[in-house]
Amino acid sequence: MMTTGGGFSAAGLRRLREVLARHVDSGRIPGLVALVGRGEETHVEAIGTMCHDGGAPMSRDTIFRMASTSKPVTVAASMALLDDCRLRLDDPVDPWLPELADRRVLQRPDGPLEDTVPARRPITVRDLLTSTFGLGTDFELLHAPIRAATFERTDYGVASGPAPEPDEWMRRLGELPLSYQPGQRWQYDLANEVLGVLVSRVTGRPLETFLRERVLDPLGMKDTAFHVPAGKIDRLPPLYGPDPRTGEFLVWDEAAGGRSSRPPAFQGAGGGLVSTVDDYHAYFRMLLGHGMHGTERILSRPAVELMTTNRLTPEQQAARTAMYGNIAHLAAGQGQHGGWGFGMAVRTHRGDYAPLGQFGWDGGTGTTAYADPAGRVTGILLTQVGMSTPDSARLIHDFWTTLYQAIA
């Protein structure tokens, strides 16, 4: 336990630790690292062990697979290009992503793949940034032909092995029709992966190289990358996906020799980062500081405002709310924010202990990171337990519930 300053009550922080420890003591969460920050105060808890059967303890510098909590960080590369006027929000992406030119769109989102009409307009940079370009995970289309076709071509999860290099990935994506017209409906995940390819093609460099130069290095995020080098691999725990029926700890990814131990062919902006609580704290503090890190400007104030405030129309927001409302019981309420900015959720209605305006996101490997401009609060909780069961989602829910009670 490491504490400075006075933004939290001592009793509230003790209670926070007790609630986190209860989840570890239950045997369902082997270990976790949590950071809460408010103003100049930072408080860190590292509880439990790296492996489910003991071994090395969790520590403040343990490196975790961030999964979808990568999105709020990788989107900064696109924002830097907007700041530089190398991208414009309403420019078509066709010059850089010709695979997405001249799209066909399904007559009905759940209809046959051959039954299409022409897209009414090109896909724009804005469509990608708001996750409304016409394809993505849609919990209301899980049994539609487009879902199976998208999964087959573009999903490279735990079970299906690593993704091909970006040009091949884009070629496969370009074979698909869109499920909705560009700009029509919010759908999850795929837009962020496409943004990573866009950044790479605009800059002529790998996404990680540009992200490191403009964001990671200036913020001192030395442990954030798309893989863990050999010299740090002992700081990476295995990733578990507990068996939904028995709770047995199945290994989704080993540390040494696992997927995170080598540079990927596809640097997945949607879920490929590894990082630490302190690296993410530096990033979210920069967002709370309107783009400033000390005396250095990382992103412009308007870029940060665009990222961290709602960008969806009322219709898009209603569809997103309905989509997540139907699965809230499976994920301890995650996704129930209402709004979406660029690369992250934004709370536009009060549904739990967190206030309006809070921004950030969660990851399927048991990660969460949000900041709250009204209270100047940052919270980051990282585990090695994937969301094959509700255990890590419930832990994350309880973290936020107790964090907001701990504010002095």
Order of alpha helices (4+ residues) and beta strands (2+ residues): beta-alpha-beta-beta-beta-beta-alpha-beta-beta-alpha-alpha-alpha-alpha-alpha-beta-beta-beta-alpha-beta-beta-alpha-alpha-beta-beta-beta-beta-beta-alpha
